[in-house]
């Protein structure tokens, strides 16, 4: 099943594809915003398979919060790999990197900084939603 998420991801030019539970979700959104929106949607992603452009610790903690079974990343950080494996999520990638760089290319991604000392998915979701400018509903 992860192959289909990866195949759709690679063929469609998406930033994110999640398959499972009889559904396929695709996004062209940037950063972690699509993951936050999916969590807020209340849909069940437990056991699903995700293919993502860039997965750092922030995204990895959100995937753990969602309960996905497997993640493929074009670019994966070492910290993200540790998180995914710690939560029993199978992981594969094309490129492994030490850190995720911000969009300007002049420093660390602000979402990675926000979760540097966070190790629990629920806490990460709250921190990241606030950092991304989301409001509690």
Buried (B, 14 or more C-beta within 10 A) or exposed (E): EBEBBBEBBBEEEBBBBBBBEEEBBBBEBEBBBBBBEBBEEEEEBEEBBBBBBBBBBBBBBBBBBBBBBBBBBBBBBEBBBBBBEEBEBEBEBEEEBEEBBBEEEEEEBEBBBBBEEBEEBEBBBBBBBEBBEBEEE
